[in-house]
Amino acid sequence: MIDLARDHHDTPLDPASSDAVAAAGLRLHRVEDADLAQTSAWLEAEARGFLDSERNDAQRRAHFDSNAYYRKLGVYDDEAPHPETPVATFASWVAQLTVPGDVALPACAISSVTVAPTHRRRGLLRELMTGELRAAAAVGIPVAALTVTESSIYGRFGFGPAAHAASWTINARRAGWAGPETPGRIDFVSRERGREVVESLHERIRRFSPGEIDMPGGHWDRFFGTRPDAENAEKTRVLQYRSAAGEVDGLVLYRVTVNEHDYADSSLEVSSLLAATDAAYAGLWRFLLSMDLVGTVRAHELSVDEPLWWMIADRRAARIEVRDHHYVRILDVPAALQARRYEASGSLLLHVADPLGFAEGRWLLTVDADGRGHVAACTGDAPTDAVAVRLGVAELSAAYLGGVSLATLARAGRVESSDADAAARVLSTLTPPRLSFWY
Ligand SMILES: CC(C)(COP(=O)(O)OP(=O)(O)OC[C@H]1O[C@@H](n2cnc3c(N)ncnc32)[C@H](O)[C@@H]1OP(=O)(O)O)[C@@H](O)C(=O)NCCC(=O)NCCS
């Protein structure tokens, strides 16, 4: 796995993309991770692209120290007044994506996608994305994944919204508690102490949570405010849940915004809630919903199927907004479909359309009684009992983790099938996928 990450990081630039960028009078270049001036200029362009302010020395240094694992591409305009600052940025690395069956699959995680407003809509994103997908596929990475600022950008490149996220706004006074009593204890811990235990706790959780990836380097320090460039870190509070056996099974990071006009109606924003057991989950939520002076509790990037819904006494105390969140793009159909496990046996003849070519073809997916899938390119006649499904790669990718049913996609006119319900049974999962953060 380490080799795949290194291969991907160091793989040469895609020649077709480099040529197309050069034909436009620009230059595609991979940023040298050991060159602080280069990484700082790249960071500046990325921050500007996301409407952020100029970076300071602490931020440049922290980025340099913690982001060497990023494969960072920049497009440079040598005619610009500051030619060292790229006009487009793109980063990727090999993450471990949990797929149904609690299997980890290498995924090309993509981030930092920006094109300067001065150079937009000239096809730079298209060149960067198509070139980097080709590079990822060439080193053997079976899927790509990203989170998005806008949902309208990535469907054209074959990405489908595979895991949705729910934002909750809870009237804490009204919610009440109808969930279980929990035997553990809850204590405040310092940010540094929380940071020490969070990695192992997250690893316990994400391996059994389809849709999650391993936390990218430097993210925890950003969340806990334990890196030198952290801003307002002192506002973050950390609680831990310790089981009766003494194990730290849960952590929550939150910030409070005081209501100056009515102190007793202040707002608490959950930055991250990690629970490795049901007891830790119930214990931490109950604690958050019963804090003095807190009238509103907000949390984002929750699952669309939170047990919390069944734990509050008054469901109308919660407003829930669902959004598309984790996008997945299948690059290698056999590798992706064989990696996950299935709840139902059956055979599907998948006719996949992929304008970029990676997933294009007729694929026969056969799922055994033990839930393992076997995939073969189907050139001749398919078995008569195979359910035919005709769909695009974005739809297959959206359904891959079980985040949407093929039957729903068929009803939406996005999939054609000889028996959409039977096809849906094969790909469906018991719990919806989830990703608990942005990257
Ligand atoms: C989104 C962004 C990277 C697009 O870059 P770009 O170089 O202008 O995109 P391209 O010219 O390569 O466009 C490729 C295609 O995507 C479409 N497209 C580009 N940006 C789009 C957007 N924001 N919404 C919808 N479609 C978009 C283009 O119309 C074009 O469509 P086509 O396939 O029909 O030709 C750029 O606008 C940007 O930096 N936005 C701000 C930062 C951001 O939100 N980044 C995305 C992070 S997830």
The ligand as an SDF file (V2000), in Angstrom:
LIG
                    3D

 48 50  0  0  0  0  0  0  0  0999 V2000
  -14.5730   24.9030  -10.3250 C   0  0  0  0  0  0  0  0  0  0  0  0
  -13.3340   25.3900  -11.0650 C   0  0  0  0  0  0  0  0  0  0  0  0
  -12.1270   24.6200  -10.5740 C   0  0  0  0  0  0  0  0  0  0  0  0
  -13.5520   25.1580  -12.5650 C   0  0  0  0  0  0  0  0  0  0  0  0
  -12.3550   25.3810  -13.2760 O   0  0  0  0  0  0  0  0  0  0  0  0
  -12.3640   25.7770  -14.8450 P   0  0  0  0  0  0  0  0  0  0  0  0
  -10.9570   25.6680  -15.3160 O   0  0  0  0  0  0  0  0  0  0  0  0
  -13.0690   27.0500  -15.0230 O   0  0  0  0  0  0  0  0  0  0  0  0
  -13.2190   24.5960  -15.4650 O   0  0  0  0  0  0  0  0  0  0  0  0
  -13.1590   24.1090  -16.9990 P   0  0  0  0  0  0  0  0  0  0  0  0
  -13.0170   25.2900  -17.8850 O   0  0  0  0  0  0  0  0  0  0  0  0
  -12.1430   23.0370  -17.1610 O   0  0  0  0  0  0  0  0  0  0  0  0
  -14.6000   23.4910  -17.1600 O   0  0  0  0  0  0  0  0  0  0  0  0
  -14.8380   22.1340  -17.4560 C   0  0  0  0  0  0  0  0  0  0  0  0
  -16.3300   21.9430  -17.5240 C   0  0  0  0  0  0  0  0  0  0  0  0
  -16.8900   22.1510  -16.2220 O   0  0  0  0  0  0  0  0  0  0  0  0
  -17.8740   23.1830  -16.2730 C   0  0  0  0  0  0  0  0  0  0  0  0
  -17.7590   23.9230  -15.0110 N   0  0  0  0  0  0  0  0  0  0  0  0
  -16.6640   24.5070  -14.5300 C   0  0  0  0  0  0  0  0  0  0  0  0
  -16.9200   25.0490  -13.3420 N   0  0  0  0  0  0  0  0  0  0  0  0
  -18.2040   24.8130  -13.0650 C   0  0  0  0  0  0  0  0  0  0  0  0
  -19.0540   25.1470  -11.9920 C   0  0  0  0  0  0  0  0  0  0  0  0
  -18.6020   25.8530  -10.9410 N   0  0  0  0  0  0  0  0  0  0  0  0
  -20.3280   24.7340  -12.0310 N   0  0  0  0  0  0  0  0  0  0  0  0
  -20.7880   24.0290  -13.0970 C   0  0  0  0  0  0  0  0  0  0  0  0
  -20.0210   23.6770  -14.1560 N   0  0  0  0  0  0  0  0  0  0  0  0
  -18.7440   24.0750  -14.1310 C   0  0  0  0  0  0  0  0  0  0  0  0
  -17.5100   24.0110  -17.4720 C   0  0  0  0  0  0  0  0  0  0  0  0
  -18.6270   24.7260  -17.9350 O   0  0  0  0  0  0  0  0  0  0  0  0
  -17.0430   22.9500  -18.4300 C   0  0  0  0  0  0  0  0  0  0  0  0
  -18.1980   22.3030  -18.9310 O   0  0  0  0  0  0  0  0  0  0  0  0
  -18.2070   21.3940  -20.2670 P   0  0  0  0  0  0  0  0  0  0  0  0
  -17.7580   20.0290  -19.8260 O   0  0  0  0  0  0  0  0  0  0  0  0
  -19.6200   21.3980  -20.6770 O   0  0  0  0  0  0  0  0  0  0  0  0
  -17.2600   22.0370  -21.2230 O   0  0  0  0  0  0  0  0  0  0  0  0
  -13.0960   26.9020  -10.8370 C   0  0  0  0  0  0  0  0  0  0  0  0
  -14.2320   27.6090  -11.2300 O   0  0  0  0  0  0  0  0  0  0  0  0
  -12.7990   27.2560   -9.4010 C   0  0  0  0  0  0  0  0  0  0  0  0
  -11.6570   27.3130   -9.0100 O   0  0  0  0  0  0  0  0  0  0  0  0
  -13.8210   27.5280   -8.5450 N   0  0  0  0  0  0  0  0  0  0  0  0
  -13.6030   27.9980   -7.1750 C   0  0  0  0  0  0  0  0  0  0  0  0
  -12.9590   26.9310   -6.2920 C   0  0  0  0  0  0  0  0  0  0  0  0
  -13.7910   25.6780   -6.2540 C   0  0  0  0  0  0  0  0  0  0  0  0
  -14.9630   25.7050   -5.9070 O   0  0  0  0  0  0  0  0  0  0  0  0
  -13.1590   24.5340   -6.5780 N   0  0  0  0  0  0  0  0  0  0  0  0
  -13.8100   23.2500   -6.5590 C   0  0  0  0  0  0  0  0  0  0  0  0
  -13.4440   22.5620   -5.2930 C   0  0  0  0  0  0  0  0  0  0  0  0
  -14.3470   21.0860   -5.0280 S   0  0  0  0  0  0  0  0  0  0  0  0
  1  2  1  0
  2  3  1  0
  2  4  1  0
  2 36  1  0
  4  5  1  0
  5  6  1  0
  6  7  2  0
  6  8  1  0
  6  9  1  0
  9 10  1  0
 10 11  2  0
 10 12  1  0
 10 13  1  0
 13 14  1  0
 14 15  1  0
 15 16  1  0
 15 30  1  0
 16 17  1  0
 17 18  1  0
 17 28  1  0
 18 19  1  0
 18 27  1  0
 19 20  2  0
 20 21  1  0
 21 22  1  0
 21 27  2  0
 22 23  1  0
 22 24  2  0
 24 25  1  0
 25 26  2  0
 26 27  1  0
 28 29  1  0
 28 30  1  0
 30 31  1  0
 31 32  1  0
 32 33  2  0
 32 34  1  0
 32 35  1  0
 36 37  1  0
 36 38  1  0
 38 39  2  0
 38 40  1  0
 40 41  1  0
 41 42  1  0
 42 43  1  0
 43 44  2  0
 43 45  1  0
 45 46  1  0
 46 47  1  0
 47 48  1  0
M  END
$$$$
